[in-house]
Amino acid sequence: MPADALPSFRNPPVTEVVVGVAFKPIDGLSVPRIGQLWSEKFAEHFTRAEDQPPYEPPIERFEDSLPTELFGLQLVSGAFPRPRVWFLNQAGDELVQIQRNYFACNWRKVHPDAQYGRWASRRDTFKRWFAALQSFLTEHSLGEILPTQCEVTYVNHIEPGDGWSSHGEAAAILRVVATPPYDDEDFHGLVEHVQLAEQFRLEKDGEPFGRLHMAFQPAFRRSDNRPIYILELTARGRPLGDSTDGMLMFFEEGRKAIVTAFAAVTTPAMQHVWDRYD
């Protein structure tokens, strides 16, 4: 399916997009070196830096059994976890995440009237800053990036309004949720909220290359305590080839899976609210 044939929305509920890659740990990428990386390559665009807890990227596996080396981190005691660092722009809507085995670029909707900049800008942003990281590692002989896993995440905040007003009306948002009342004369409970998690296997030429994870959960908006639903979709799997091109190929396939799944599971009424066009 060509990219321009994917479902599109003029007013999508997207509030965050993450494009990231996990790689084999680079020991030379210490905290001082990350500070140097920020100063030399990122500080002009990303004016702030924040320490964050380390992120352990999940690895999608399709073997019947897990090799014992997967549990190596659990067997090592006394090891000090190296932090993850965020580089943020002044507005806070763009950030880069970096640690010795993970790199990602985020876009976040920090103002209610902000517009999502579309996929091409997310892909190009990742390419730009990933190249900056590669250049830094080469210039300082710190090691080579050997990718192990790619991931794309879309976070959607679905607000009440046309079609629904309370957490009990999840069936107005997702097609996969049954519409109450249920067909059972002995059960009269009222739905208060719905939580849903689904996992889909992604295949190419008959072989698995990743998974799509979908999570749907109730929440309340901080600004006014109004009910919202959060629909998060993450495509995760191995690069589809060597070098940066293999990562970009996975990102394209992952994004395609996310967009088509979003259109498949949400109701036509909500897609009308988001102004779908094809």
C-alpha positions as CSV (number, residue, x, y, z in Angstrom):
1,M,0.0,0.0,0.0
2,P,1.5,3.4,-1.0
3,A,2.0,5.8,1.8
4,D,-0.5,8.3,0.3
5,A,-3.2,5.5,0.3
6,L,-3.2,5.2,4.1
7,P,-6.1,6.6,6.0
8,S,-5.5,10.3,7.0
9,F,-7.2,12.7,9.4
10,R,-7.3,16.5,9.3
11,N,-7.8,16.7,13.0
12,P,-6.2,13.5,14.5
13,P,-6.1,13.0,18.3
14,V,-2.4,12.5,18.3
15,T,-0.6,13.9,21.3
16,E,2.8,12.2,21.1
17,V,4.9,10.4,18.5
18,V,8.1,8.5,19.4
19,V,10.6,7.1,16.8
20,G,13.4,5.1,18.4
21,V,16.0,2.5,18.1
22,A,17.7,0.1,20.6
23,F,21.3,-1.0,20.0
24,K,24.0,-2.9,21.6
25,P,25.4,-1.0,24.6
26,I,28.2,1.5,23.8
27,D,30.3,1.6,26.9
28,G,32.1,4.8,25.8
29,L,28.7,6.6,25.8
30,S,29.1,7.6,29.5
31,V,27.2,10.4,31.2
32,P,30.0,12.9,30.7
33,R,30.2,11.9,27.0
34,I,26.5,12.5,26.6
35,G,27.0,15.9,28.0
36,Q,29.7,16.5,25.5
37,L,27.4,15.2,22.7
38,W,24.8,17.7,23.8
39,S,27.3,20.6,23.7
40,E,28.8,19.7,20.4
41,K,25.8,18.5,18.3
42,F,22.5,19.3,20.0
43,A,22.7,22.4,22.2
44,E,21.9,24.9,19.5
45,H,18.5,23.3,18.8
46,F,17.8,21.6,22.2
47,T,18.5,24.2,24.8
48,R,17.7,22.1,27.9
49,A,18.8,18.7,29.3
50,E,17.1,16.5,31.9
51,D,18.1,13.3,33.6
52,Q,15.5,10.5,33.4
53,P,15.4,6.9,34.7
54,P,17.0,4.4,32.3
55,Y,14.7,2.7,29.8
56,E,15.1,-1.0,29.0
57,P,13.8,-1.5,25.5
58,P,11.6,-4.6,25.2
59,I,12.8,-7.1,22.6
60,E,10.2,-8.8,20.4
61,R,11.1,-12.5,20.1
62,F,9.4,-15.3,18.2
63,E,11.4,-18.4,19.4
64,D,9.6,-21.1,21.4
65,S,12.1,-20.6,24.3
66,L,14.2,-17.7,25.5
67,P,18.0,-18.0,25.6
68,T,19.5,-17.8,29.1
69,E,21.6,-14.7,28.2
70,L,18.4,-12.6,28.3
71,F,18.5,-12.8,32.0
72,G,22.1,-11.7,32.4
73,L,21.1,-8.2,33.7
74,Q,19.1,-9.8,36.5
75,L,22.0,-11.9,37.6
76,V,24.4,-9.0,38.0
77,S,24.2,-7.4,41.4
78,G,25.6,-4.0,42.4
79,A,25.6,-2.6,38.9
80,F,24.8,1.1,38.7
81,P,22.1,1.8,36.1
82,R,23.2,4.5,33.7
83,P,20.6,7.2,33.3
84,R,18.7,8.3,30.2
85,V,19.1,11.9,29.2
86,W,16.5,14.1,27.5
87,F,17.5,17.0,25.2
88,L,14.6,19.4,24.9
89,N,13.9,22.4,22.7
90,Q,12.7,25.6,24.4
91,A,9.0,24.9,23.7
92,G,9.3,21.4,25.0
93,D,7.4,19.9,22.1
94,E,10.6,18.3,20.6
95,L,13.0,16.1,22.5
96,V,15.7,13.5,22.0
97,Q,16.3,10.6,24.3
98,I,19.7,9.1,24.6
99,Q,21.4,6.4,26.7
100,R,24.1,3.9,26.0
101,N,21.8,1.5,24.3
102,Y,18.8,3.6,23.1
103,F,18.1,6.7,21.0
104,A,14.7,8.2,20.2
105,C,13.1,11.4,19.0
106,N,9.7,12.6,20.4
107,W,7.1,15.1,19.3
108,R,4.7,16.2,22.0
109,K,1.5,18.3,21.8
110,V,2.2,20.8,24.6
111,H,-0.4,23.4,23.6
112,P,-4.0,22.6,22.9
113,D,-4.0,24.3,19.4
114,A,-0.7,22.6,18.3
115,Q,-0.9,20.6,15.1
116,Y,0.8,17.3,14.5
117,G,3.5,17.9,11.9
118,R,2.8,14.6,10.0
119,W,4.9,11.5,9.6
120,A,7.5,12.9,7.1
121,S,8.7,15.4,9.6
122,R,9.0,12.7,12.3
123,R,11.1,10.5,10.0
124,D,13.3,13.3,8.8
125,T,13.8,14.5,12.4
126,F,15.0,11.1,13.4
127,K,17.4,10.9,10.5
128,R,18.9,14.3,11.3
129,W,19.6,13.7,14.9
130,F,20.6,10.0,14.6
131,A,23.2,11.1,12.0
132,A,24.5,13.7,14.6
133,L,24.9,10.9,17.1
134,Q,26.7,8.7,14.6
135,S,29.0,11.6,13.7
136,F,29.9,12.2,17.3
137,L,30.7,8.5,18.0
138,T,32.9,8.4,14.9
139,E,34.8,11.7,15.7
140,H,35.6,10.5,19.2
141,S,36.2,6.8,18.4
142,L,33.6,5.7,20.9
143,G,32.1,2.8,19.0
144,E,29.6,1.8,16.3
145,I,25.8,1.7,16.6
146,L,24.6,-1.9,16.0
147,P,20.8,-1.7,16.0
148,T,18.8,-4.5,17.6
149,Q,15.3,-3.2,17.7
150,C,13.2,-0.4,16.2
151,E,10.0,1.1,17.6
152,V,7.3,3.7,16.6
153,T,4.7,4.8,19.1
154,Y,1.6,7.0,18.6
155,V,-0.2,8.2,21.7
156,N,-3.8,9.5,21.2
157,H,-5.8,11.4,23.7
158,I,-9.5,11.0,22.8
159,E,-11.5,13.7,24.4
160,P,-15.3,13.7,25.1
161,G,-17.6,15.6,22.9
162,D,-19.4,14.4,19.8
163,G,-20.5,10.8,20.5
164,W,-19.4,10.2,24.1
165,S,-19.2,12.0,27.4
166,S,-18.2,9.4,30.1
167,H,-15.8,6.5,30.4
168,G,-18.8,4.1,30.3
169,E,-19.3,4.9,26.6
170,A,-16.1,3.3,25.2
171,A,-18.2,1.5,22.6
172,A,-18.7,4.9,20.9
173,I,-14.9,5.0,20.3
174,L,-13.7,1.5,19.6
175,R,-15.5,-1.0,17.3
176,V,-14.1,-3.9,19.3
177,V,-16.0,-2.9,22.5
178,A,-19.5,-4.4,22.8
179,T,-22.3,-1.9,23.2
180,P,-24.3,-2.2,26.5
181,P,-26.8,-3.4,27.5
182,Y,-25.5,-6.9,27.0
183,D,-27.7,-9.7,25.8
184,D,-28.2,-11.2,29.3
185,E,-31.4,-10.5,31.2
186,D,-29.8,-11.5,34.5
187,F,-27.0,-8.9,34.3
188,H,-27.8,-5.3,34.8
189,G,-24.4,-3.7,35.8
190,L,-23.5,-0.3,34.4
191,V,-20.2,0.0,32.5
192,E,-18.0,2.6,34.3
193,H,-14.9,2.3,32.1
194,V,-13.1,0.0,29.7
195,Q,-9.4,-1.1,29.6
196,L,-8.1,-3.1,26.6
197,A,-4.8,-4.4,25.5
198,E,-4.2,-6.3,22.3
199,Q,-1.1,-7.6,20.5
200,F,-0.7,-8.3,16.8
201,R,2.0,-10.2,15.0
202,L,3.6,-8.3,12.0
203,E,4.8,-10.3,9.1
204,K,6.6,-9.7,5.8
205,D,6.8,-12.3,3.1
206,G,5.4,-14.8,5.6
207,E,8.0,-14.2,8.3
208,P,7.5,-12.3,11.5
209,F,9.5,-9.1,11.9
210,G,7.7,-7.4,14.8
211,R,4.6,-6.8,16.8
212,L,2.0,-4.1,17.1
213,H,0.9,-3.4,20.7
214,M,-2.4,-1.5,21.4
215,A,-3.4,-0.2,24.8
216,F,-6.7,1.6,25.5
217,Q,-7.3,3.0,29.0
218,P,-9.3,5.7,30.8
219,A,-7.8,8.8,32.3
220,F,-8.7,12.3,33.3
221,R,-7.4,15.5,31.7
222,R,-5.2,17.4,34.2
223,S,-6.4,20.9,33.2
224,D,-10.1,20.3,34.0
225,N,-10.5,16.7,35.2
226,R,-12.6,15.8,32.2
227,P,-12.6,12.1,31.2
228,I,-10.5,11.1,28.3
229,Y,-9.4,7.8,26.8
230,I,-5.7,7.2,25.9
231,L,-5.1,5.0,22.9
232,E,-1.5,4.0,22.5
233,L,-0.1,2.0,19.5
234,T,3.5,0.8,19.4
235,A,5.1,-1.1,16.5
236,R,8.3,-2.8,17.6
237,G,10.7,-5.2,15.9
238,R,14.0,-5.8,14.2
239,P,15.4,-3.5,11.5
240,L,14.5,-4.6,8.0
241,G,18.1,-4.4,6.7
242,D,21.5,-3.1,7.5
243,S,22.5,0.5,8.3
244,T,20.1,3.4,8.7
245,D,18.1,2.2,5.7
246,G,17.0,-0.9,7.6
247,M,15.7,1.2,10.5
248,L,13.8,3.5,8.2
249,M,12.2,0.6,6.4
250,F,10.9,-0.7,9.7
251,F,9.7,2.7,10.7
252,E,7.7,2.9,7.5
253,E,6.2,-0.6,8.0
254,G,5.5,0.1,11.7
255,R,3.8,3.4,11.0
256,K,1.7,1.8,8.3
257,A,0.6,-0.9,10.8
258,I,-0.3,1.8,13.4
259,V,-2.3,3.9,11.0
260,T,-4.3,1.0,9.5
261,A,-4.9,-0.5,12.9
262,F,-6.1,2.9,14.2
263,A,-8.6,3.1,11.4
264,A,-9.7,-0.5,11.8
265,V,-10.5,-0.3,15.5
266,T,-12.0,3.1,15.9
267,T,-15.7,3.8,15.0
268,P,-16.8,5.6,11.9
269,A,-18.5,8.2,14.1
270,M,-15.2,9.2,15.8
271,Q,-13.3,9.2,12.5
272,H,-15.9,11.7,11.2
273,V,-15.1,13.9,14.3
274,W,-11.4,13.6,13.3
275,D,-12.2,14.5,9.7
276,R,-10.9,11.4,8.0
277,Y,-10.0,11.5,4.3
278,D,-8.4,8.9,2.1
